[in-house]
């Protein structure tokens, strides 16, 4: 993992920030749109976090304005990896957009904190 506390990219109004590691959980905040242009970056950063040994991930999505099918696939992929390793992935503070999309694909009980 990088020495810096922040991992950040700005593509199509997308910002991904690693907040901290506390109680064995990696806390991240995502703002803006999660779409085909940036979901791969988010997946790469979360996979790096898992590879560093932290298998519990909490993602704050209170400021996400758009969640594409690519974003959902990314979240599910990371969810499966953490679960296989005995960990978890949870979404906290989902925006209305995130809550609606996750609910439409019937993943709300599995992913929402």
Backbone as CSV, one residue per row, in Angstrom:
resi,resn,N_x,N_y,N_z,CA_x,CA_y,CA_z,C_x,C_y,C_z
1,UNK,0.856,-1.181,0.000,0.000,0.000,0.000,0.890,1.229,0.000
2,UNK,0.431,2.263,-0.582,1.192,3.511,-0.660,1.385,4.117,0.723
3,UNK,2.447,4.888,0.869,2.675,5.590,2.123,1.642,6.674,2.346
4,UNK,1.151,7.230,1.266,0.156,8.295,1.362,-1.167,7.746,1.841
5,UNK,-1.877,8.563,2.582,-3.191,8.171,3.085,-4.229,8.193,1.973
6,UNK,-3.982,8.936,0.902,-4.982,9.136,-0.131,-4.578,8.489,-1.450
7,UNK,-5.529,7.812,-2.052,-5.418,7.365,-3.433,-6.527,8.099,-4.153
8,UNK,-6.208,8.770,-5.232,-7.215,9.650,-5.809,-7.066,9.722,-7.318
9,UNK,-8.173,9.698,-8.015,-8.198,9.939,-9.452,-9.440,10.768,-9.731
10,UNK,-9.341,11.629,-10.707,-10.491,12.464,-11.058,-10.798,12.247,-12.531
11,UNK,-11.727,11.372,-12.811,-12.159,11.083,-14.172,-13.675,11.129,-14.184
12,UNK,-14.240,11.968,-15.044,-15.696,12.092,-15.144,-16.324,12.356,-13.779
13,UNK,-15.787,13.316,-13.072,-16.313,13.716,-11.765,-16.249,12.578,-10.756
14,UNK,-15.228,11.769,-10.817,-15.062,10.606,-9.946,-13.882,10.845,-9.021
15,UNK,-14.090,10.648,-7.741,-12.993,10.745,-6.775,-13.079,9.530,-5.861
16,UNK,-11.968,8.839,-5.703,-11.863,7.648,-4.861,-10.790,7.922,-3.824
17,UNK,-11.154,7.919,-2.561,-10.217,8.266,-1.496,-10.172,7.149,-0.472
18,UNK,-8.967,6.725,-0.118,-8.791,5.776,0.976,-8.755,6.597,2.250
19,UNK,-9.758,6.406,3.097,-9.860,7.200,4.316,-8.896,6.709,5.392
20,UNK,-9.045,5.474,5.825,-8.150,4.930,6.845,-8.380,3.439,6.998
21,UNK,-7.535,2.845,7.813,-7.694,1.453,8.218,-7.932,1.475,9.717
22,UNK,-9.093,1.026,10.120,-9.350,0.960,11.553,-10.079,-0.330,11.868
23,UNK,-9.696,-0.942,12.958,-10.304,-2.192,13.412,-10.258,-3.259,12.320
24,UNK,-9.179,-3.283,11.543,-9.018,-4.286,10.507,-9.855,-4.056,9.264
25,UNK,-10.461,-2.884,9.145,-11.270,-2.565,7.981,-10.620,-1.435,7.194
26,UNK,-10.697,-1.541,5.871,-10.279,-0.441,5.020,-11.496,0.409,4.729
27,UNK,-11.412,1.684,5.017,-12.518,2.604,4.768,-12.193,3.487,3.572
28,UNK,-13.123,3.526,2.636,-12.959,4.284,1.409,-14.170,5.181,1.203
29,UNK,-13.976,6.282,0.487,-15.076,7.167,0.101,-15.025,7.348,-1.404
30,UNK,-16.186,7.212,-2.037,-16.300,7.417,-3.479,-17.301,8.538,-3.700
31,UNK,-16.969,9.459,-4.588,-17.904,10.525,-4.945,-18.017,10.602,-6.461
32,UNK,-19.115,11.144,-6.918,-19.326,11.323,-8.352,-19.898,10.087,-9.005
33,UNK,-19.491,9.864,-10.243,-20.023,8.776,-11.043,-19.097,7.566,-11.016
34,UNK,-19.684,6.389,-10.850,-18.929,5.148,-10.993,-19.416,4.533,-12.296
35,UNK,-18.523,4.515,-13.297,-18.932,4.065,-14.618,-17.787,3.327,-15.305
36,UNK,-17.986,3.020,-16.571,-17.003,2.243,-17.333,-15.643,2.935,-17.398
37,UNK,-15.602,4.244,-17.269,-14.347,4.990,-17.357,-13.494,4.907,-16.104
38,UNK,-14.070,4.549,-14.970,-13.288,4.574,-13.735,-13.472,3.360,-12.836
39,UNK,-14.382,2.467,-13.159,-14.613,1.295,-12.306,-13.371,0.413,-12.218
40,UNK,-12.615,0.312,-13.300,-11.395,-0.506,-13.281,-10.376,0.048,-12.287
41,UNK,-10.268,1.367,-12.218,-9.352,1.984,-11.240,-9.799,1.641,-9.820
42,UNK,-11.097,1.769,-9.551,-11.609,1.458,-8.224,-11.322,-0.004,-7.874
43,UNK,-11.560,-0.899,-8.823,-11.303,-2.323,-8.592,-9.826,-2.570,-8.301
44,UNK,-8.956,-1.945,-9.091,-7.510,-2.107,-8.897,-7.088,-1.662,-7.499
45,UNK,-7.578,-0.529,-7.045,-7.205,-0.022,-5.724,-7.749,-0.913,-4.597
46,UNK,-8.958,-1.409,-4.760,-9.526,-2.298,-3.741,-8.792,-3.641,-3.728
47,UNK,-8.403,-4.138,-4.897,-7.635,-5.379,-4.958,-6.265,-5.213,-4.301
48,UNK,-5.630,-4.062,-4.469,-4.359,-3.782,-3.782,-4.558,-3.838,-2.276
49,UNK,-5.658,-3.280,-1.823,-5.953,-3.277,-0.394,-6.112,-4.712,0.126
50,UNK,-6.841,-5.527,-0.608,-7.033,-6.931,-0.219,-5.693,-7.659,-0.225
51,UNK,-4.880,-7.414,-1.252,-3.568,-8.065,-1.350,-2.649,-7.691,-0.193
52,UNK,-2.887,-6.527,0.404,-2.063,-6.108,1.540,-2.470,-6.824,2.832
53,UNK,-3.545,-7.626,2.758,-3.936,-8.423,3.914,-5.199,-7.976,4.610
54,UNK,-5.784,-6.900,4.190,-7.025,-6.426,4.827,-8.209,-6.891,3.985
55,UNK,-9.008,-7.779,4.561,-10.093,-8.402,3.799,-11.464,-7.828,4.118
56,UNK,-11.514,-6.818,4.957,-12.780,-6.155,5.286,-12.749,-4.741,4.713
57,UNK,-13.782,-4.414,3.936,-13.828,-3.133,3.239,-15.175,-2.468,3.475
58,UNK,-15.136,-1.188,3.806,-16.351,-0.375,3.943,-16.198,0.798,2.979
59,UNK,-17.202,0.974,2.117,-17.159,2.056,1.138,-18.296,3.028,1.412
60,UNK,-17.943,4.270,1.689,-18.933,5.327,1.884,-19.311,5.856,0.503
61,UNK,-20.599,5.774,0.167,-21.067,6.206,-1.150,-22.143,7.284,-1.028
62,UNK,-22.024,8.133,-0.027,-23.046,9.160,0.191,-23.090,10.204,-0.916
63,UNK,-21.998,10.359,-1.665,-21.949,11.380,-2.715,-21.823,10.788,-4.113
64,UNK,-22.208,9.532,-4.277,-22.189,8.920,-5.608,-23.452,9.351,-6.344
65,UNK,-23.258,9.890,-7.541,-24.392,10.415,-8.318,-24.844,9.481,-9.429
66,UNK,-24.025,8.481,-9.766,-24.371,7.537,-10.824,-23.618,6.243,-10.577
67,UNK,-24.305,5.115,-10.699,-23.693,3.794,-10.534,-24.106,2.941,-11.725
68,UNK,-23.154,2.663,-12.613,-23.448,1.895,-13.827,-23.391,0.397,-13.542
69,UNK,-23.755,-0.380,-14.547,-23.669,-1.838,-14.419,-22.213,-2.271,-14.249
70,UNK,-21.288,-1.538,-14.845,-19.864,-1.831,-14.664,-19.456,-1.618,-13.210
71,UNK,-19.983,-0.567,-12.601,-19.724,-0.314,-11.186,-20.279,-1.414,-10.302
72,UNK,-21.474,-1.892,-10.628,-22.083,-2.993,-9.859,-21.218,-4.250,-9.989
73,UNK,-20.771,-4.547,-11.211,-19.909,-5.727,-11.407,-18.619,-5.598,-10.596
74,UNK,-18.062,-4.402,-10.550,-16.844,-4.174,-9.776,-17.100,-4.439,-8.291
75,UNK,-18.179,-3.893,-7.780,-18.518,-4.090,-6.370,-18.736,-5.568,-6.070
76,UNK,-19.465,-6.266,-6.941,-19.710,-7.697,-6.737,-18.426,-8.510,-6.794
77,UNK,-17.532,-8.154,-7.698,-16.263,-8.851,-7.805,-15.464,-8.733,-6.511
78,UNK,-15.382,-7.529,-5.985,-14.649,-7.312,-4.731,-15.367,-7.984,-3.561
79,UNK,-16.689,-7.931,-3.560,-17.472,-8.611,-2.522,-17.120,-10.101,-2.497
80,UNK,-17.102,-10.734,-3.669,-16.798,-12.165,-3.750,-15.389,-12.463,-3.262
81,UNK,-14.419,-11.616,-3.629,-13.043,-11.835,-3.182,-12.923,-11.748,-1.667
82,UNK,-13.547,-10.727,-1.086,-13.459,-10.592,0.364,-14.159,-11.753,1.058
83,UNK,-15.295,-12.170,0.536,-16.043,-13.274,1.147,-15.257,-14.581,1.074
84,UNK,-14.617,-14.852,-0.063,-13.798,-16.062,-0.215,-12.668,-16.108,0.812
85,UNK,-12.188,-14.938,1.208,-11.084,-14.857,2.167,-11.570,-14.741,3.613
86,UNK,-12.888,-14.809,3.816,-13.449,-14.716,5.163,-13.735,-13.298,5.603
87,UNK,-13.699,-12.360,4.673,-13.952,-10.960,5.003,-15.313,-10.497,4.520
88,UNK,-15.427,-9.182,4.356,-16.708,-8.619,3.932,-16.482,-7.306,3.205
89,UNK,-17.457,-6.937,2.407,-17.518,-5.623,1.787,-18.892,-5.065,2.091
90,UNK,-18.921,-3.860,2.620,-20.187,-3.198,2.915,-20.183,-1.791,2.349
91,UNK,-21.361,-1.343,1.937,-21.540,0.033,1.487,-22.272,0.771,2.586
92,UNK,-21.668,1.872,3.043,-22.329,2.667,4.079,-22.747,4.016,3.501
93,UNK,-23.764,4.581,4.093,-24.294,5.883,3.672,-24.551,5.958,2.175
94,UNK,-25.261,4.993,1.602,-25.487,5.053,0.158,-26.352,6.249,-0.218
95,UNK,-25.992,6.891,-1.313,-26.828,7.974,-1.831,-28.140,7.358,-2.324
96,UNK,-29.096,8.199,-2.611,-30.381,7.700,-3.116,-30.165,6.923,-4.412
97,UNK,-29.285,7.428,-5.259,-28.968,6.752,-6.521,-28.440,5.341,-6.259
98,UNK,-27.470,5.225,-5.371,-26.873,3.925,-5.057,-27.921,3.007,-4.447
99,UNK,-28.689,3.512,-3.500,-29.727,2.707,-2.859,-30.720,2.179,-3.898
100,UNK,-31.126,3.024,-4.842,-32.082,2.605,-5.870,-31.495,1.535,-6.790
101,UNK,-30.273,1.751,-7.264,-29.660,0.793,-8.186,-29.406,-0.537,-7.489
102,UNK,-28.840,-0.496,-6.305,-28.554,-1.731,-5.560,-29.867,-2.468,-5.246
103,UNK,-30.913,-1.711,-4.921,-32.220,-2.316,-4.662,-32.822,-2.948,-5.903
104,UNK,-32.665,-2.300,-7.058,-33.220,-2.836,-8.306,-32.613,-4.177,-8.680
105,UNK,-31.358,-4.378,-8.334,-30.710,-5.650,-8.656,-30.699,-6.597,-7.455
106,UNK,-31.492,-6.256,-6.445,-31.714,-7.106,-5.263,-30.431,-7.456,-4.511
107,UNK,-29.549,-6.466,-4.355,-28.308,-6.678,-3.609,-28.271,-5.863,-2.323
108,UNK,-29.359,-5.165,-2.014,-29.355,-4.266,-0.870,-29.111,-4.997,0.450
109,UNK,-29.727,-6.132,0.663,-29.514,-6.838,1.933,-28.095,-7.367,2.061
110,UNK,-27.470,-7.669,0.942,-26.126,-8.231,0.949,-25.065,-7.145,1.130
111,UNK,-25.283,-5.940,0.566,-24.219,-4.955,0.499,-24.380,-3.743,1.397
112,UNK,-25.593,-3.372,1.733,-25.788,-2.113,2.454,-25.606,-2.296,3.949
113,UNK,-24.904,-1.343,4.537,-24.632,-1.357,5.977,-25.665,-0.529,6.683
